[in-house]
Amino acid sequence: MHSPFARKLHDTQDDELVRVSLAGLIRLNRAAGGLALSPAVIRAARGGNYLSSFKGRGMEFDETRPYTPGDDIRNLDWRVTARTGKTHTKLFREERERPVFLVVDARAPMFFATRGVFKSVMAARLAAIVAWSAQHHGDRVGGQIFSESHSVELKPEHGRRAVLHLLQNLVQVEPPAAPSEQETGAAFEAAAARLVRHARPGSLVFIFSDFRKLTAAGESSLIRLCRHCDVALVFIHDPLERQLPTSGRYRFGDGLRELSLDASPAAAAAHEQCFIQRQQGLENLARQHAMRFISCSNTDDPILVLQQNLRAARHTA
């Protein structure tokens, strides 16, 4: 017979699979301290304690001057150019620190798992690790948490208090009540549009999501965002979303609805192809617009996922 303490410990461990706790997210602080963010090849120096492996400037607008050969054409000042008839470019000055903006998808499809942890739990853990790492490096931490029913925007601020504010909001997230697929798509679309307005130029933006129902309008907002920010798309998925069983009858439920599935090789192949197309679509979007793409299963170790992908970023920088 299990003791009351053993039963309580087991229940706590099970609970951590479907929801995050503040204590659990705080414990990730120690692991985040060893997360290597400094690239081997310098792309852009910052006033903080590390150098970015992403493409953004982390700069603040200073002045405009006439264009000279070799200037980055992305910095052209089209308004001054149109007004004067001569090509001008924008100059930027380095900021003392870089805002790190963490966007966490809390829509209904994120509250799902067949093994490992809920996708929502993985998203929160990844966001916490990056937040602690940014805080260790002296950067400001803020973000956005959104679902079909609400959205919270947190202005990037300094220090441990800013990270704890983000973590407390992650702990308070609750699954939405059975939204429609249209509402799920509209929620991401609206969140991406708000993100374009709220993320300051030069920010490092991580988006932790399964990217379900990503609309053309949502993609357009992400493309606009990456013109003035460094963006990483962190694609979170469950093994069943990639591969179905090839035989047997299965039932799935969310507490409100149930779905029965008669598995077959043909159905499994079609399902896998849909997943591959969705993942490749995200990868192509990221590659075409200089965003970083990170794939993460909800059975993965979040620390290892970030370490491996940031190491790859340094090697390709």
N, C-alpha and C positions, 0 to 999 in steps of 0.2 A: 504494500500500500504506500502511495506517495504521501509525503508530509505536506501540510498546508503551505509551507514555504516553497517546496518543490513545485506544487501545482501553480502557485502564484508566479513563480519564475517562468514556467512553461507558458502560462497565459500571456505574460508580458512579451515573451519572445514571439509568440504567434501574432500578437497585436502589432508588433513592429513590422510584420510582413504586409500589413494592409493599411497602416497609418504611421506617420512619423511622430516621434516625441521630441520635445525640446532637448532633453538630456541626450538623446541619441544623436541629434544634429550637432550639439555642442561637442560631443566626443570626437567628431570628425576633425576638430581643430588640430589635434596633434598630427594626424596623418597628412593634413593639408600643408603643414609646415614644411614637409619634405617634398612637396610637389615642385618640380623644376620647371620654371616658366621662362628662364633666360635662354634665348636662342644662341646657337654657336656662331651664326652669321648675323651681324647687326643690320636691321632694316631701318629702324627709326628709334632714335634715342629719346628717352622720357626723363622728366624730372624726378620720377619715383626711383625705386630701387631695382627695377628690372627693365629689360629691353623687350619690345614686343616682337613676336614672330608673325604677327598679322600685318596687314598692309596699311592700316590707317595712320594718320599723322599724329593724333593726340595733340593737335595744335589749336590755337585760338586766332581768329582773324586779326591781322595787324594793320595792313595797308595795301593799296593797289599801286602797281608801277607798270610801265610799258613792258610788253613781252620781249624776251630775248631768247635766241636759239638755245635749246636745252631745257627750258622751263617745262614743267609737267603740264600737259594740255588739260588735265583734269582741274587745274587751278585757274583756268581762264575766267576773267570777270566779264561776263557777257553784257551786263548792263552798261558798264563803263565803255566797253568796246563799241557797243551800238551808239552810245551817246557821242563819243569822240571820233568814231570812224577809224581808230587805231587800236590794235590788239593790246589788251592789258591783262595782267595776271595778278592773282591775289598772293600776298605774302602772309605767312602765319608765324606766330611766336610759340615756343614750347610752353605747354602748361606745366605747372609744378607737380601735378599728379594726373592720373588718368581715371576717368569714371569707368567702372565696371558695372554693366547693366545686365541683370540676370532675369530672364523671362521664363516663367514656369507655367506650363499648360495644366490646368486643373479641370478640364472638361470631362464629361462623363466617360468617354472611352479610355481615359487614363486610369480609371479605377478598375483595373482588370489584370488578372494574372491566372495562368494555369500552373505555373511553378515559379520559384523565385519569389520576388516581391511584386506588389502592384506597380504598374508603370508610374503612377503618381508618387509612390515612395522613392523609386529610383530617381525620378526627376528632382525631388526635394533633396536627396542625398548628394546628387551631382552639383546642384546649385549651392548647397552648403559648403562643399569642398572648395569650389571655386571662390566663394565669398570669403572663406577663411584665408585661402591663399592670397587673394587680393589684399585683404587686411594686413597680412604679414608683410606684404611688399609696399605698404603705405598708400595704397590706392583707395579711392572712394568707392563705396558699394551701395548700389540701389537696385531697383528692379520692378518687375510687373508680374502679378499673379492673376490669371484670368480663367473664367469658366463661362458657361452659357448664361449664368445669372448675375455675375458680378465681375468687377475688375478692380484691383488695387495697384496703384502706382506709388513707388517709394523713391523719393529723390536721393541720388547718390550722396552719401555723407562719409565722413571719416570715422575710423575707429571701431572698436569692438561693439559699441552700442548700435552702430548701423547694421552690423551683421546680425546681432541678436534681434533687432527689429524685423529684419527679413525673415529670420528663422521662426519667430513667433507668429508671423503671418502665414508661414507655410504649415505650421502645426494646426492652425485654425481652419484650414481648408476642409470643406465637407463636399462629398459627391453630390452633384446636381440631381434633381428628381426627374429621371426619365425624359430628357429633352429629345426633340426630334432631330433627325439628321440635318435638316435645314438650319436649325438653331445652333447645332454644333459647328457647321461650316461658317455661319455668320459670326460666331463668337471669335474664331481665329481671325477672320477678316477684319473685324472691328479692332481686335487687339493689335494686329500688325499696323493698322492705320494710326492708332494712338501712339504706337512705339516710334513711328517716324517723327512724330511731333515732340515726344518727350526725351528721346535719347540725344544728348548733345553731340555735335560733331567731334570726332576723335574718340568716342566711347568704344569700349570693347564690349560687344553684346553677345551673350550666349542665350540661345533659345532651346529650351528643353521640352520636347513635344514628340508625339507620335505623328504629327502633321496630317492627321485624318481630315478629310474634306477641305484640303488646301485649294482654294478657289483661285481663279486668274487674278482677281482683285487682291487677294492675299499675297500672291507671288509678286505682283506689281509693287506692293508696299515693301516687301523684303528687298526688292531690287533698288528702290529709292533709298532705303535705309543703308545699304552697303555702299552707296556713293559717298557717304560722309562718316560711316562708322565701320569698324572691323566686326564682322558677323560670323558666328559659329553656329551651325545648325546641328543640334544633338538629337539624333533620331532614336527614340526609345521604342522597343518592340518586344512582344512576347513570342516565345518559340512557336506557339500555335498559329500566330499570325503569319509565320513563314511557311510552316509545314503542317498539314493535317494528317491524321492517321489514314491509312489506306484501306482499312476494313473495320467493321463493327458499327454499333449504333451508340451515339453519345448525346447527352443532354447538357446544355449550358444555361445558366441563369444569372440574373443580376439582382435577385431578391424581389423583382417586380414582374419580370418576363422570363419565359423559358424558350429555348430553341432546341429542337431535335435535329440531329445530323446522322444520315446514313452514309458512312464513309466508303469511298471507292477510290481506286487508283486514278480514274479520270477526274474526279472531283478534287483530289489532292493535287494533281498536276495543274489544274486550272487555278486553284487557290494560290499555289506557289508562284505561278506566273504573274498573277495580280500583285503579289507582294514584291516580286523582283522589279516589276514595272514602276511601282510606287517608289521603291528605294532608288532605282536608277534615275527616276525623274528628279528626285531631290538632289542626288549627286550631280546631275547635269546642271541643275539650277545653281548649285554652289560653285561648280567649276567655271561656268560661263561668267559668273559675276564676282569671282575672287572671294567667295565665302569659304570657310572651312566646314567640312562635313565630317561628323563623328557618329558612328553607328554603335548603339549600346543595347544589348539584350537585358531584360529585367532579371536575368540569372547571372549577369556579369558582376565583377568586382568594380565598383565605380572609381576607386583610386587607380586601379590598373588601367582602366579605359582611358582616363585622363592622362596618366603618365605616358602611355604608349602613343597616344595621339599627339600630345605636345612634343614628345621626342621626335615623332615624324615631322612635325611642323618645323623643328629646329633643323632637321636634316635637309628639308626642302627649301628652307628660307634663303 
